[in-house]
């Protein structure tokens, strides 16, 4: 009885070991592991993305309907359609809130998906167990980064498509051009590139700091700082064009295209000792006092613009033409993806130097 029983116990032990090891071995095992560890974050992200995309799609249809009611042009002031698109209406506030959420979505991805990737392993001291199996640390790292990165890319690509469509629809019924900062970041595939960037930065900070909460604060501070820097510098990513535009000229293509981004000029200042922004025919910029003597303010009567035209006054503008928007999308996306590559390289170096005995 004993010689028969022992082999059967051994066989049962081997089968048991194999069945236990199967979910954790190979690429399919890493998929299972990533799902088990991040399933609630993945499901929550999918639900929030579905709500966001559905809401933006619904609002796009609503604003498009208003656009058609106004004969496919900007709605006239004091019309019922214009009232619904006014700055304090419920529709406008909802639009602004949703588009602002799209702009901050990359930070949320960095905080909730990127940071825990390695910081949680350090805090729970499970790295020794995870990396002492049949999967090397590098393979474990790249598999999880690839799986979660593909998930982030797929979700944010859908959100980016919905926000791009909504921004174009809103631009049709408003004076806001597509070159304004908020619109620029929410269009094209920039939400996708920025989200991948902050996912990678979040993973790098989690690996470097090894604590979730400090890494979260690092992501938030870095996101806000980089956002402010980009907002300050993006108009000069390409050398702006310049033009002298005569007041009252019949063909003024620059000021007529609302997607052009005016950097300097385009305004008139009546401060007595300040430059007015208007130039005479010889190219001399008039001060506010000189302009007031030449063309006194008319209190809205409409004669002052005729005076500007009669005296051949000009505006000097530096601007980025709306035709450059795709180029700016490409430049910004390349910059964010470059930061993502640097962050991924940092993660790889940190993992290589991680002391497993420290957990």
C-alpha positions as CSV (number, residue, x, y, z in Angstrom):
1,X,0.0,0.0,0.0
2,X,2.8,2.4,0.9
3,X,4.8,2.1,-2.3
4,X,1.6,2.8,-4.3
5,X,0.5,5.7,-2.1
6,X,3.7,7.7,-2.3
7,X,3.9,8.0,-6.1
8,X,0.3,9.1,-6.2
9,X,1.0,11.8,-3.6
10,X,4.1,12.9,-5.5
11,X,2.1,13.0,-8.7
12,X,-0.6,15.0,-7.0
13,X,2.1,17.4,-5.7
14,X,3.5,17.9,-9.1
15,X,0.1,18.6,-10.7
16,X,-0.7,21.0,-7.9
17,X,2.6,22.9,-8.3
18,X,2.1,23.2,-12.1
19,X,-1.4,24.5,-11.8
20,X,-0.3,27.0,-9.2
21,X,2.6,28.2,-11.3
22,X,0.7,28.4,-14.6
23,X,-1.1,31.7,-14.0
24,X,2.2,33.3,-12.9
25,X,4.5,32.1,-15.7
26,X,4.9,33.4,-19.3
27,X,3.3,36.4,-20.9
28,X,-0.3,35.2,-20.2
29,X,0.7,34.9,-16.5
30,X,1.9,38.5,-16.6
31,X,-1.4,39.6,-18.2
32,X,-3.3,37.8,-15.4
33,X,-1.0,39.4,-12.8
34,X,-1.6,42.9,-14.2
35,X,-5.3,42.3,-14.2
36,X,-5.4,41.1,-10.7
37,X,-3.3,44.0,-9.4
38,X,-4.9,46.8,-11.3
39,X,-8.4,45.5,-12.1
40,X,-10.3,48.1,-10.1
41,X,-8.3,50.9,-11.5
42,X,-8.8,49.6,-15.0
43,X,-12.6,49.1,-14.5
44,X,-12.9,52.6,-12.9
45,X,-11.0,54.2,-15.7
46,X,-13.2,52.5,-18.3
47,X,-16.4,53.6,-16.6
48,X,-15.2,57.2,-16.2
49,X,-13.9,57.4,-19.8
50,X,-17.2,56.0,-21.1
51,X,-19.2,58.6,-19.1
52,X,-16.9,61.4,-20.3
53,X,-17.0,60.3,-24.0
54,X,-20.8,59.8,-23.9
55,X,-21.3,63.2,-22.3
56,X,-19.1,65.0,-24.8
57,X,-20.8,63.2,-27.7
58,X,-24.2,64.3,-26.4
59,X,-23.1,67.9,-26.0
60,X,-21.5,67.9,-29.4
61,X,-24.8,66.9,-30.9
62,X,-26.6,69.6,-28.9
63,X,-24.2,72.4,-29.9
64,X,-24.3,71.2,-33.5
65,X,-28.1,71.4,-33.5
66,X,-27.9,75.0,-32.2
67,X,-25.4,75.7,-35.0
68,X,-27.8,74.4,-37.6
69,X,-30.6,76.5,-36.1
70,X,-28.4,79.6,-36.7
71,X,-28.0,78.6,-40.4
72,X,-24.5,77.1,-39.9
73,X,-23.0,80.3,-38.6
74,X,-22.3,82.0,-35.3
75,X,-25.6,82.7,-33.6
76,X,-26.7,86.4,-33.5
77,X,-26.6,88.2,-30.2
78,X,-29.8,88.2,-28.1
79,X,-31.1,85.1,-30.0
80,X,-32.4,82.2,-27.9
81,X,-29.5,80.1,-29.3
82,X,-26.9,82.7,-28.2
83,X,-28.5,82.8,-24.7
84,X,-27.9,79.1,-24.3
85,X,-24.3,79.6,-25.4
86,X,-23.7,82.6,-23.1
87,X,-20.8,82.5,-20.6
88,X,-22.9,81.7,-17.5
89,X,-25.4,79.3,-19.1
90,X,-25.6,75.7,-17.8
91,X,-24.5,74.4,-21.3
92,X,-21.4,76.6,-21.4
93,X,-20.4,75.8,-17.8
94,X,-20.8,72.0,-18.5
95,X,-18.8,72.3,-21.7
96,X,-16.0,74.2,-19.8
97,X,-16.0,71.6,-17.0
98,X,-15.8,68.6,-19.3
99,X,-13.0,70.1,-21.4
100,X,-11.1,71.1,-18.3
101,X,-11.4,67.5,-17.1
102,X,-9.9,66.3,-20.4
103,X,-7.0,68.7,-19.8
104,X,-6.3,67.2,-16.3
105,X,-6.9,63.6,-17.3
106,X,-3.2,62.9,-17.9
107,X,-2.4,63.9,-14.3
108,X,-5.1,61.5,-13.0
109,X,-3.6,58.7,-15.1
110,X,-0.2,59.4,-13.8
111,X,-1.5,59.4,-10.2
112,X,-3.8,56.4,-10.3
113,X,-2.1,54.2,-12.9
114,X,1.5,55.2,-13.2
115,X,2.6,55.8,-9.6
116,X,1.3,52.6,-8.0
117,X,3.0,50.4,-10.7
118,X,6.2,50.2,-8.6
119,X,5.5,52.3,-5.4
120,X,2.9,49.8,-4.2
121,X,5.3,46.9,-4.7
122,X,7.9,48.7,-2.6
123,X,5.4,49.7,0.1
124,X,4.0,46.1,0.3
125,X,7.5,44.7,0.0
126,X,6.4,42.2,-2.7
127,X,9.3,42.9,-5.1
128,X,11.3,40.0,-3.7
129,X,8.5,37.6,-4.3
130,X,7.6,39.0,-7.8
131,X,11.2,39.1,-9.1
132,X,12.4,35.9,-7.6
133,X,10.1,33.8,-9.8
134,X,10.8,32.5,-13.3
135,X,10.2,36.1,-14.8
136,X,13.2,38.5,-14.7
137,X,12.7,42.0,-13.3
138,X,13.2,43.6,-16.7
139,X,10.6,41.3,-18.3
140,X,8.2,41.9,-15.5
141,X,8.7,45.7,-15.8
142,X,8.3,45.9,-19.6
143,X,5.4,43.6,-19.7
144,X,3.4,45.6,-17.1
145,X,4.4,48.9,-18.7
146,X,3.4,47.6,-22.1
147,X,0.0,46.3,-20.9
148,X,-0.9,49.3,-18.9
149,X,0.5,51.7,-21.5
150,X,-1.6,50.1,-24.2
151,X,-4.6,50.4,-22.0
152,X,-3.9,54.1,-21.4
153,X,-3.3,54.7,-25.1
154,X,-6.5,53.0,-26.1
155,X,-8.7,54.8,-23.6
156,X,-7.2,58.3,-24.1
157,X,-7.3,57.9,-27.9
158,X,-11.1,57.6,-27.7
159,X,-11.3,60.5,-25.3
160,X,-9.1,62.6,-27.5
161,X,-11.3,61.9,-30.6
162,X,-14.4,63.0,-28.6
163,X,-12.8,66.2,-27.2
164,X,-11.3,67.1,-30.6
165,X,-14.8,66.9,-32.2
166,X,-16.4,68.9,-29.3
167,X,-13.7,71.6,-29.5
168,X,-14.4,72.1,-33.3
169,X,-18.1,72.2,-32.7
170,X,-17.8,74.8,-29.9
171,X,-15.4,76.9,-32.1
172,X,-18.1,77.0,-34.8
173,X,-20.5,78.8,-32.6
174,X,-18.1,81.0,-30.6
175,X,-15.4,83.6,-31.1
176,X,-12.8,81.2,-29.6
177,X,-10.2,80.0,-32.1
178,X,-8.6,76.6,-32.2
179,X,-5.1,78.1,-31.5
180,X,-6.1,79.1,-27.9
181,X,-4.2,77.1,-25.3
182,X,-7.1,75.0,-23.9
183,X,-8.4,74.2,-27.4
184,X,-5.0,73.4,-28.7
185,X,-4.3,70.9,-25.9
186,X,-7.7,69.2,-26.2
187,X,-7.5,68.6,-30.0
188,X,-5.6,66.3,-32.3
189,X,-3.9,63.4,-30.4
190,X,-2.4,65.6,-27.8
191,X,-4.5,64.2,-24.9
192,X,-3.1,60.8,-25.9
193,X,0.5,61.9,-26.0
194,X,0.3,63.8,-22.8
195,X,-1.4,60.9,-21.0
196,X,1.3,58.5,-22.1
197,X,3.9,61.0,-20.9
198,X,2.4,61.3,-17.4
199,X,1.8,57.6,-17.1
200,X,5.5,57.1,-17.7
201,X,6.5,59.9,-15.3
202,X,4.2,58.6,-12.6
203,X,5.9,55.1,-12.9
204,X,9.3,56.7,-12.8
205,X,8.5,58.8,-9.7
206,X,6.9,55.8,-8.0
207,X,10.1,53.7,-8.7
208,X,12.4,56.5,-7.5
209,X,10.6,57.7,-4.4
210,X,9.2,54.2,-3.5
211,X,6.3,55.7,-1.6
212,X,2.9,56.3,-3.2
213,X,1.8,59.6,-1.5
214,X,5.0,61.6,-2.1
215,X,5.1,60.3,-5.7
216,X,1.5,61.5,-6.2
217,X,2.4,65.0,-4.9
218,X,5.4,64.9,-7.3
219,X,3.2,64.1,-10.3
220,X,0.7,66.8,-9.4
221,X,3.4,69.4,-8.9
222,X,5.2,68.4,-12.0
223,X,2.0,68.4,-14.1
224,X,1.0,71.9,-13.0
225,X,4.5,73.3,-13.5
226,X,4.9,71.8,-16.9
227,X,1.4,72.9,-17.9
228,X,2.2,76.5,-16.9
229,X,5.5,76.4,-18.8
230,X,3.9,75.1,-22.0
231,X,1.1,77.6,-21.7
232,X,3.8,80.4,-21.5
233,X,6.1,79.2,-24.2
234,X,3.9,77.4,-26.8
235,X,3.2,80.5,-28.9
236,X,6.9,80.8,-29.7
237,X,7.6,77.2,-30.6
238,X,7.8,78.4,-34.2
239,X,8.9,81.9,-35.3
240,X,5.8,84.0,-35.6
241,X,4.8,85.9,-38.7
242,X,4.4,89.6,-38.8
243,X,2.3,92.0,-40.8
244,X,1.3,95.7,-41.1
245,X,-2.4,95.9,-41.5
246,X,-4.1,99.1,-42.6
247,X,-7.2,100.1,-40.7
248,X,-10.3,99.8,-42.9
249,X,-8.5,97.7,-45.6
250,X,-11.2,95.6,-47.4
251,X,-9.2,92.4,-47.4
252,X,-7.7,91.7,-43.9
253,X,-7.1,87.9,-43.9
254,X,-5.2,87.9,-40.6
255,X,-7.9,89.5,-38.4
256,X,-10.6,87.7,-40.3
257,X,-9.4,84.1,-39.4
258,X,-10.3,83.6,-35.8
259,X,-7.9,80.6,-35.6
260,X,-4.9,82.9,-36.0
261,X,-3.1,83.5,-32.7
262,X,-2.3,87.2,-32.2
263,X,0.9,87.5,-30.1
264,X,1.6,91.2,-30.2
265,X,-0.5,94.1,-31.6
266,X,-4.1,93.9,-32.5
267,X,-5.1,96.3,-29.7
268,X,-5.4,100.1,-29.3
269,X,-4.3,101.8,-26.0
270,X,-5.4,105.3,-25.2
271,X,-2.9,105.7,-22.3
272,X,-1.4,109.2,-22.9
273,X,2.2,108.3,-22.5
274,X,1.9,104.7,-23.7
275,X,2.3,103.3,-27.3
276,X,-1.1,103.1,-28.8
277,X,-0.5,100.1,-31.1
278,X,-1.2,102.1,-34.2
279,X,1.4,103.4,-36.7
280,X,1.2,106.2,-39.2
281,X,2.1,105.8,-42.9
282,X,5.8,106.4,-42.2
283,X,6.0,103.6,-39.6
284,X,6.0,105.8,-36.5
285,X,4.0,104.4,-33.6
286,X,1.7,106.9,-32.1
287,X,1.4,107.4,-28.4
288,X,-2.0,107.5,-26.8
289,X,-1.9,111.3,-26.6
290,X,-1.0,111.6,-30.3
291,X,-3.7,109.3,-31.3
292,X,-6.3,111.1,-29.2
293,X,-5.3,114.4,-30.8
294,X,-5.5,112.9,-34.3
295,X,-8.7,111.0,-33.8
296,X,-10.6,112.0,-30.7
297,X,-12.7,109.3,-29.0
298,X,-16.3,109.3,-30.3
299,X,-18.1,107.6,-27.4
300,X,-19.3,104.8,-29.6
301,X,-20.5,107.0,-32.5
302,X,-18.5,105.0,-35.0
303,X,-16.5,107.9,-36.5
304,X,-13.2,107.1,-35.0
305,X,-12.6,104.1,-37.2
306,X,-13.2,106.2,-40.3
307,X,-10.7,108.7,-38.9
308,X,-8.1,105.9,-38.6
309,X,-8.8,104.8,-42.2
310,X,-8.7,108.3,-43.5
311,X,-5.3,108.9,-41.9
312,X,-3.9,105.5,-43.2
313,X,-3.1,104.2,-39.8
314,X,-1.8,100.7,-39.5
315,X,-1.6,97.9,-36.9
316,X,1.6,95.9,-36.5
317,X,0.9,92.3,-35.7
318,X,3.0,89.3,-34.8
319,X,0.9,86.1,-35.1
320,X,0.8,82.4,-35.6
321,X,-1.5,81.5,-38.5
322,X,-4.1,78.9,-38.0
323,X,-2.6,76.7,-40.7
324,X,0.2,75.9,-38.3
325,X,-2.0,74.2,-35.7
326,X,-1.1,70.7,-37.0
327,X,2.6,71.6,-36.8
328,X,2.2,72.7,-33.2
329,X,0.4,69.5,-32.4
330,X,3.3,67.6,-33.8
331,X,5.9,69.6,-31.9
332,X,4.1,69.3,-28.6
333,X,3.4,65.6,-29.0
334,X,7.0,65.0,-29.8
335,X,8.1,66.8,-26.7
336,X,5.7,64.9,-24.4
337,X,6.6,61.6,-26.0
338,X,10.3,62.5,-25.6
339,X,9.7,63.1,-21.9
340,X,8.0,59.7,-21.7
341,X,11.0,58.0,-23.3
342,X,13.3,59.6,-20.7
343,X,11.0,58.5,-17.9
344,X,10.9,54.9,-19.2
345,X,14.7,54.8,-19.4
346,X,14.8,56.1,-15.8
347,X,12.4,53.4,-14.6
348,X,14.5,50.7,-16.4
349,X,17.8,52.0,-14.7
350,X,16.1,52.1,-11.3
351,X,14.8,48.6,-11.6
352,X,18.2,47.3,-12.7
353,X,19.7,48.8,-9.6
354,X,17.0,47.8,-7.1
355,X,18.3,45.8,-4.2
356,X,15.9,42.8,-3.9
357,X,17.1,42.0,-0.4
358,X,15.6,45.4,0.6
359,X,12.3,44.5,-0.9
